[in-house]
């Protein structure tokens, strides 16, 4: 089956175990949401999937369409089809948005093949218009001096240009006002389709008012403890994560 499949994944940092035998599958054609309280390992999961060197994988596997990606370099994982939208996008002074995305696309071409520059800029500007990004931003250094909303729109722009098979979005709604949230959500919804799986990591249900997930997973203490449909997110919003803690402890909710 074509999917991002996480099997019994365990990982630690500086000797502290964060992910504990976590299993999760996101098939192509579906949008899944991952929710949970602070400190439960959501961002750690995103970084481990992307091959972050600070984390030690102590067990399990991660498969993209059946291909193991654990142990690969971040650029190899990206080329295999996984895109990570960061919670705090990095600033890269001296490298324009247009040149950054162009280089990323060029790296995916066969040796000796060149990107068609006019076609590239036409497509870039079309995507920027959809995301309500001023075309002048294409010449600005990547994320340098950008507001939180501008950085997140830029991440969605990169994602839409690269067209990965799987997108992992780490708290994309963090720091966004309602207008920016709607624009970013619209960009994600435009990416939905049968050839792409999307995992949205978030604390809050408000993002899921605009990006309605096929499934919602609740993460607690480094593992998935509940899975349901979009109604589960609404239940979490109304009852809070203490409800999950009580259920796990065997207390009445």
Residue pairs with C-beta under 8 A, 6 or more apart in sequence:
1 27
2 27
2 28
2 65
2 197
3 25
3 26
3 27
3 28
3 63
3 65
3 197
4 25
4 26
4 49
4 62
4 63
4 64
4 82
4 166
4 197
4 199
5 24
5 25
5 62
5 63
6 22
6 23
6 24
6 25
6 45
6 49
6 60
6 61
6 62
7 23
7 60
7 61
7 62
7 63
8 21
8 22
8 23
8 59
8 60
8 61
9 19
9 21
9 22
9 23
9 45
9 48
9 57
9 59
9 60
9 61
9 62
10 17
10 19
10 20
10 21
10 22
10 57
10 58
10 59
10 60
11 17
11 18
11 19
11 44
11 48
11 55
11 56
11 57
11 58
12 18
12 19
12 55
12 56
12 58
13 44
13 54
13 55
13 56
17 58
17 222
18 41
18 44
18 55
18 222
19 41
19 44
19 45
19 48
19 222
19 223
20 41
20 221
20 222
20 223
21 59
21 60
21 223
22 41
22 45
22 60
22 219
22 222
22 223
22 224
23 60
23 224
24 32
24 34
24 199
24 217
24 224
26 32
26 166
26 197
26 198
26 199
27 197
28 165
28 166
28 194
28 195
28 196
28 197
29 193
29 194
29 195
29 196
29 197
30 197
30 198
30 214
30 215
31 188
31 192
31 197
31 198
31 199
31 200
31 211
31 212
31 213
31 214
32 197
32 198
32 199
32 200
32 213
32 214
32 215
32 216
32 217
33 199
33 200
33 201
33 202
33 208
33 211
33 213
33 215
33 216
33 217
33 230
33 233
34 42
34 45
34 199
34 200
34 201
34 202
34 216
34 217
34 219
35 201
35 202
35 203
35 205
35 216
35 217
35 218
35 219
35 233
35 236
36 42
36 203
36 218
36 219
36 220
36 241
37 203
37 220
37 241
38 203
40 219
40 220
40 221
40 222
41 219
41 221
41 222
42 170
42 171
42 201
42 219
43 87
43 170
43 171
43 201
44 55
45 201
45 219
46 84
46 87
46 168
46 170
46 201
47 54
47 55
47 84
48 55
48 57
48 62
49 62
49 69
49 77
49 82
49 84
49 168
50 74
50 77
50 78
50 82
50 84
50 168
51 69
51 72
51 73
51 74
51 76
51 77
52 74
57 70
57 71
60 70
61 68
61 70
62 68
62 69
62 70
63 69
64 80
64 81
64 82
64 165
64 166
65 81
65 165
67 80
69 76
69 77
69 80
69 82
72 80
75 107
78 164
79 107
79 108
81 164
81 165
81 166
82 164
82 165
82 166
82 168
83 158
83 159
83 162
83 164
83 166
83 167
83 168
84 168
84 169
84 170
85 152
85 155
85 156
85 159
85 167
85 168
85 169
85 170
85 172
86 155
86 170
87 170
87 171
87 172
87 174
89 143
89 151
89 152
89 154
89 155
90 142
90 143
91 141
91 142
91 143
91 144
91 145
91 146
92 100
92 141
92 142
92 143
92 144
93 141
93 144
94 141
95 141
95 142
96 138
96 139
96 140
96 141
96 142
97 137
97 138
97 139
97 140
97 141
97 142
97 154
97 157
98 121
98 124
98 138
98 139
100 142
100 158
101 124
101 157
101 158
101 161
101 162
102 115
102 120
104 158
104 161
104 162
105 115
105 120
105 161
105 162
106 114
106 115
108 162
109 115
121 138
123 161
124 138
124 161
125 135
125 138
127 157
127 160
127 161
128 134
128 135
128 137
128 138
128 157
129 135
130 160
130 186
130 187
130 190
131 153
131 156
131 157
131 160
131 183
131 184
131 186
131 187
132 153
132 183
133 150
133 153
133 154
133 157
137 150
137 154
140 146
142 154
143 150
143 151
143 154
146 154
148 174
148 175
148 176
148 180
149 175
149 176
149 177
149 179
149 180
149 183
149 184
152 172
152 173
152 175
152 176
152 180
152 184
153 180
153 183
153 184
153 187
155 172
156 172
156 184
156 187
156 188
157 187
159 167
159 187
159 191
160 187
160 190
160 191
163 196
164 196
165 195
165 196
165 197
166 196
166 197
166 198
166 199
167 188
167 191
167 196
167 197
167 198
167 199
168 199
168 201
169 188
169 198
169 199
169 200
169 201
170 201
171 201
171 202
171 203
172 184
172 188
172 200
172 202
172 207
173 181
173 184
173 202
173 204
173 206
173 207
176 184
181 206
181 207
181 210
182 210
185 207
185 210
185 211
186 210
188 198
188 200
188 211
189 210
189 211
191 198
192 198
200 207
200 208
200 211
200 213
202 208
204 237
205 233
205 234
205 236
205 237
208 216
208 230
208 233
212 230
213 229
213 230
213 233
214 229
214 230
215 227
215 228
215 229
216 227
216 228
216 229
216 230
216 232
216 233
217 224
217 226
217 227
218 224
218 225
218 226
218 227
218 232
218 236
218 244
219 225
220 241
220 244
220 245
220 248
221 248
225 244
225 248
226 232
226 244
235 243
236 243
236 244
239 253
243 253
246 252
246 253
247 253
